[in-house]
């Protein structure tokens, strides 16, 4: 099965295949890089919201609350802006 993945997009691969092949389109204006991360399934439930991935809805809500309040490891989060995200929006004529 072939899938086209755009810049800054996540591709989730199945464990059914025997190989992975990558190619950069002929219209690419510059080189490409990618990160391949692999692991064994752990058989745990998965709850996801935005960048947060946990095992239960309760854990997710607690983590999201900590993030919004800037505590429990998220002390520097309030007011933080992604440089890459800001530049991508600016390129589209929008601001964060």
C-alpha positions, 0 to 999 in steps of 0.5 A, spaced: 500 500 500 502 506 498 501 513 502 503 520 500 505 524 506 506 531 506 511 535 510 510 535 518 505 530 517 505 523 521 504 517 518 502 511 522 505 504 519 502 497 520 506 491 523 503 487 517 508 489 512 515 486 511 519 493 508 518 500 508 520 504 502 520 512 502 521 517 496 521 524 495 517 527 489 520 530 483 517 537 485 521 537 492 525 544 492 530 541 498 532 535 501 528 531 506 529 528 513 524 523 517 524 519 523 522 512 524 520 510 531 518 503 532 516 499 538 512 493 540 504 494 542 503 494 549 496 492 549 494 498 553 488 502 552 489 509 549 486 516 550 489 522 546 487 529 545 492 534 541 499 532 543 497 528 550 496 520 549 495 517 556 491 510 558 485 513 561 480 519 560 481 521 567 489 521 566 488 525 560 483 530 563 488 531 569 494 532 564 490 537 560 488 541 567 496 541 569 498 544 562 493 549 562 495 551 569 502 551 568 504 546 573 506 538 574 512 539 569 508 544 565 511 550 568 514 553 562 508 552 558 503 558 559 505 563 553 510 558 549 509 559 542 512 554 537 517 557 532 516 552 527 508 553 528 509 561 528 513 561 521 508 556 518 502 560 520 506 567 517 508 563 511 500 562 510 499 570 512 496 568 519 498 569 526 498 565 532 
